[in-house]
Amino acid sequence: MVAGYSDNDRPDRHGCDGIPAHRGHHSVLIVEDDMDIRSLLARFLSHRGYHVASAMTAAEVLAIIAQRPPDIVLLDLMLPQESGHDICRLIRDRSRAPIIMVTALADVRERIAGLDLGADDYISKPFDLEELAARMRAVMRRPPIPTDHAARRPGYGYRFGNWIFTPEKRALYSTEGVRMTLTGAETDLLLLFWNHAGMLLGREQIIELLYNAPGAVEERTIDLLVSRLRRKLAHGGRQLEMLRTVRGDGYVFDPGMTDPNGEMPQQ
């Protein structure tokens, strides 16, 4: 568990905690007000080959994102000046980098709120550094969200039922103008179902396709993700039709949908 913190390492004016940059390596932004925890994380992740930057305020987060967008963010929810949820929203509006909430909050509603704002995962304090590293690897293994449709036809998305799905914005928009924010994991899963519309996908197959690694997460994690997606697709009362469970086998996404060009997705 995180304990025996290092001492007195203060971030430099670039927010890098005195850790030299490693070109070509992944970059991580640590948003944490506890100096000891921040220094410990910076040293641990630097030794793992990450370029480390740190911040305590929204202004520092914005400056770092503008200078070098991170590949992943570790975000403490309990910050002295701004809400961690507000900073999560700020990051998500500007970046598709995975966000892992690092929190001492026991209230599950706080964690759900963070996930609904676009965070990808959370880990509770005190935590094991190796577990944190494994969670970081897992979220970073997810394939990047393709943006070819958005680049070709700005403002358009994948249309089905009462929804327009825009992966690059991690959002669903209803025909009535309602915006439903998706987490990174929910976006990846819905995009996976879209690309395999009408096909039966088993839980193990979903895990391998999402994370590029069999057994990266438990099958129960996929069930929870599907449950969350169903709740968000409930608008219009079609969630059970669009995302069906085949007992013992997996899931089928079959909404009778069309893509932005009015065609079914290619299998």
C-alpha positions as CSV (number, residue, x, y, z in Angstrom):
1,M,0.0,0.0,0.0
2,V,1.0,3.6,-0.5
3,A,3.0,4.4,2.6
4,G,6.5,5.7,3.6
5,Y,6.3,8.7,1.3
6,S,9.3,10.5,0.0
7,D,10.1,14.0,1.2
8,N,10.2,17.7,0.0
9,D,10.2,17.2,-3.8
10,R,8.4,20.2,-5.1
11,P,7.3,20.5,-8.7
12,D,9.3,22.8,-10.9
13,R,7.7,25.6,-12.9
14,H,6.8,23.1,-15.7
15,G,5.0,20.8,-13.2
16,C,7.4,17.9,-13.6
17,D,8.4,17.2,-10.0
18,G,12.1,17.4,-11.0
19,I,11.8,14.3,-13.1
20,P,13.5,14.5,-16.5
21,A,11.4,14.0,-19.6
22,H,11.8,10.7,-21.5
23,R,11.1,11.3,-25.2
24,G,9.0,8.7,-26.8
25,H,7.6,7.4,-23.5
26,H,4.0,7.8,-22.3
27,S,3.2,10.9,-20.4
28,V,1.1,11.0,-17.2
29,L,-0.4,14.0,-15.5
30,I,-0.8,13.6,-11.8
31,V,-3.4,16.0,-10.3
32,E,-2.9,15.7,-6.6
33,D,-2.5,18.2,-3.7
34,D,-0.7,15.9,-1.3
35,M,3.0,16.6,-1.8
36,D,4.1,13.2,-0.4
37,I,1.7,11.1,-2.6
38,R,2.5,13.2,-5.7
39,S,6.3,12.8,-5.2
40,L,5.9,9.1,-4.6
41,L,3.8,8.6,-7.7
42,A,6.2,10.7,-9.8
43,R,9.2,8.7,-8.8
44,F,7.5,5.3,-9.2
45,L,6.1,6.2,-12.6
46,S,9.3,7.8,-13.8
47,H,11.1,4.6,-13.0
48,R,8.5,2.8,-15.1
49,G,9.5,5.0,-18.0
50,Y,6.7,7.6,-17.9
51,H,7.2,11.3,-18.4
52,V,5.6,12.8,-15.3
53,A,3.9,16.2,-14.9
54,S,1.9,17.3,-11.9
55,A,-0.7,19.9,-11.0
56,M,-2.9,21.0,-8.1
57,T,-5.2,23.5,-9.8
58,A,-7.3,23.9,-12.9
59,A,-5.0,26.6,-14.2
60,E,-2.0,24.3,-13.9
61,V,-3.9,21.4,-15.6
62,L,-4.7,23.7,-18.5
63,A,-1.2,24.9,-18.9
64,I,0.2,21.3,-18.9
65,I,-2.4,20.1,-21.4
66,A,-1.6,23.0,-23.7
67,Q,2.2,22.4,-23.5
68,R,2.1,18.6,-23.7
69,P,-1.2,16.7,-23.7
70,P,-0.9,13.7,-21.4
71,D,-1.4,10.1,-22.5
72,I,-3.1,9.4,-19.1
73,V,-4.3,11.3,-16.1
74,L,-4.4,10.4,-12.4
75,L,-6.9,12.7,-10.7
76,D,-7.5,13.1,-7.0
77,L,-11.1,14.0,-6.4
78,M,-10.4,16.0,-3.2
79,L,-8.5,19.1,-4.1
80,P,-8.2,22.3,-2.1
81,Q,-9.2,24.9,-4.7
82,E,-11.5,23.2,-7.2
83,S,-13.6,20.1,-7.3
84,G,-12.0,17.1,-8.8
85,H,-15.2,16.5,-10.7
86,D,-14.9,20.0,-12.3
87,I,-11.3,19.3,-13.3
88,C,-12.4,15.9,-14.7
89,R,-15.0,17.7,-16.9
90,L,-12.4,20.3,-17.9
91,I,-9.9,17.6,-18.9
92,R,-12.5,15.6,-20.8
93,D,-13.6,18.6,-22.8
94,R,-10.1,19.0,-24.1
95,S,-8.6,15.5,-24.2
96,R,-9.5,11.9,-24.8
97,A,-6.7,10.7,-22.5
98,P,-7.8,8.0,-20.0
99,I,-8.6,9.4,-16.6
100,I,-8.2,7.3,-13.4
101,M,-9.7,8.8,-10.3
102,V,-7.5,8.4,-7.2
103,T,-9.8,8.9,-4.2
104,A,-10.2,8.4,-0.5
105,L,-13.9,9.0,-0.8
106,A,-15.9,6.1,0.4
107,D,-19.2,7.3,-1.1
108,V,-19.9,5.2,-4.2
109,R,-22.0,8.1,-5.6
110,E,-18.9,10.3,-5.8
111,R,-17.2,7.6,-7.9
112,I,-20.2,7.2,-10.1
113,A,-20.4,10.9,-10.7
114,G,-16.7,10.9,-11.8
115,L,-17.3,8.0,-14.2
116,D,-20.4,9.8,-15.6
117,L,-18.2,12.9,-16.2
118,G,-15.8,10.9,-18.4
119,A,-13.4,9.2,-16.0
120,D,-12.3,5.7,-17.1
121,D,-11.5,4.0,-13.8
122,Y,-10.9,4.7,-10.2
123,I,-8.6,3.4,-7.4
124,S,-9.2,4.0,-3.7
125,K,-6.6,5.3,-1.2
126,P,-4.6,3.6,0.2
127,F,-3.6,1.7,-2.9
128,D,-0.9,-0.6,-4.1
129,L,1.4,0.9,-6.6
130,E,1.6,-2.2,-8.7
131,E,-2.2,-2.3,-8.9
132,L,-2.3,1.3,-10.0
133,A,0.3,0.5,-12.7
134,A,-1.8,-2.5,-13.9
135,R,-4.9,-0.3,-14.1
136,M,-3.0,2.3,-16.1
137,R,-1.8,-0.4,-18.5
138,A,-5.4,-1.7,-18.9
139,V,-7.0,1.6,-19.8
140,M,-4.1,2.5,-22.1
141,R,-4.4,-0.8,-24.0
142,R,-7.9,0.2,-25.3
143,P,-7.8,1.0,-29.0
144,P,-8.0,4.8,-29.8
145,I,-11.4,6.1,-30.8
146,P,-11.4,6.5,-34.6
147,T,-12.3,10.0,-35.7
148,D,-12.5,9.5,-39.5
149,H,-16.3,10.0,-39.6
150,A,-16.0,13.2,-37.5
151,A,-13.2,14.5,-39.7
152,R,-15.1,13.7,-42.9
153,R,-18.5,15.1,-41.8
154,P,-18.2,17.5,-38.9
155,G,-21.0,17.3,-36.3
156,Y,-22.3,13.9,-37.5
157,G,-22.2,10.6,-35.7
158,Y,-23.6,7.1,-35.8
159,R,-27.4,7.2,-35.8
160,F,-29.6,4.6,-34.3
161,G,-33.0,4.6,-32.7
162,N,-33.5,7.9,-30.9
163,W,-29.7,8.6,-30.6
164,I,-26.7,10.0,-32.4
165,F,-23.5,8.5,-31.1
166,T,-20.3,10.7,-31.4
167,P,-17.3,8.7,-30.2
168,E,-14.9,11.5,-30.5
169,K,-17.0,13.5,-28.0
170,R,-17.8,10.5,-25.8
171,A,-21.5,11.4,-26.0
172,L,-25.0,10.4,-27.1
173,Y,-27.4,13.0,-28.4
174,S,-31.1,12.3,-28.5
175,T,-33.3,13.7,-31.3
176,E,-34.9,15.9,-28.6
177,G,-31.5,17.5,-27.9
178,V,-30.6,15.6,-24.7
179,R,-26.8,15.1,-24.3
180,M,-25.8,11.9,-22.5
181,T,-22.1,11.8,-21.5
182,L,-20.3,8.5,-21.8
183,T,-17.2,7.3,-20.0
184,G,-14.2,6.1,-22.0
185,A,-15.0,2.5,-21.3
186,E,-18.7,3.0,-22.3
187,T,-17.7,4.7,-25.5
188,D,-15.3,2.0,-26.4
189,L,-17.9,-0.7,-25.7
190,L,-20.6,1.0,-27.7
191,L,-18.3,1.5,-30.6
192,L,-17.3,-2.1,-30.4
193,F,-21.0,-3.2,-30.5
194,W,-21.6,-0.8,-33.4
195,N,-18.8,-2.4,-35.4
196,H,-20.2,-5.8,-34.7
197,A,-23.9,-5.0,-35.0
198,G,-26.1,-8.0,-35.1
199,M,-23.3,-10.3,-34.0
200,L,-23.2,-12.3,-30.8
201,L,-20.2,-11.3,-28.7
202,G,-19.1,-13.4,-25.7
203,R,-17.7,-11.7,-22.7
204,E,-14.2,-13.1,-23.2
205,Q,-14.3,-11.9,-26.8
206,I,-15.4,-8.4,-25.8
207,I,-12.5,-8.3,-23.2
208,E,-10.0,-9.3,-25.9
209,L,-11.3,-6.8,-28.4
210,L,-11.5,-3.9,-26.0
211,Y,-8.2,-4.4,-24.2
212,N,-6.1,-6.4,-26.7
213,A,-5.4,-8.8,-23.9
214,P,-7.4,-11.8,-22.8
215,G,-8.3,-11.7,-19.1
216,A,-7.4,-8.0,-18.8
217,V,-10.5,-7.5,-16.6
218,E,-13.1,-9.7,-15.0
219,E,-16.2,-10.7,-17.0
220,R,-18.3,-9.1,-14.4
221,T,-16.8,-5.7,-15.4
222,I,-18.3,-6.2,-18.9
223,D,-21.7,-7.0,-17.4
224,L,-21.5,-3.7,-15.3
225,L,-20.5,-1.7,-18.4
226,V,-23.4,-3.2,-20.4
227,S,-25.8,-2.4,-17.5
228,R,-24.6,1.2,-17.5
229,L,-25.0,1.5,-21.2
230,R,-28.5,0.2,-21.1
231,R,-29.5,2.8,-18.5
232,K,-28.1,5.5,-20.7
233,L,-29.8,4.1,-23.8
234,A,-33.2,3.9,-21.9
235,H,-34.4,7.1,-23.4
236,G,-37.3,6.1,-25.7
237,G,-37.7,2.7,-24.0
238,R,-35.6,0.8,-26.6
239,Q,-32.6,-0.3,-24.5
240,L,-33.7,-3.9,-24.2
241,E,-34.2,-4.2,-28.0
242,M,-31.0,-2.6,-28.9
243,L,-28.7,-4.4,-26.5
244,R,-29.9,-8.0,-25.8
245,T,-28.5,-10.5,-23.5
246,V,-28.1,-14.1,-24.8
247,R,-28.1,-16.0,-21.6
248,G,-24.8,-17.9,-21.1
249,D,-23.4,-16.6,-24.4
250,G,-23.0,-12.9,-24.4
251,Y,-24.6,-9.8,-26.0
252,V,-26.1,-8.7,-29.3
253,F,-26.4,-5.1,-30.4
254,D,-29.2,-4.9,-32.9
255,P,-31.0,-1.5,-33.0
256,G,-31.9,-1.5,-36.6
257,M,-29.6,1.4,-37.1
258,T,-28.0,3.4,-39.9
259,D,-24.6,5.2,-40.1
260,P,-24.2,8.8,-41.1
261,N,-24.5,7.9,-44.8
262,G,-27.8,6.0,-44.2
263,E,-26.1,2.5,-44.5
264,M,-25.7,-0.4,-42.1
265,P,-22.2,-0.8,-40.8
266,Q,-20.0,-3.2,-42.8
267,Q,-19.3,-6.5,-41.1
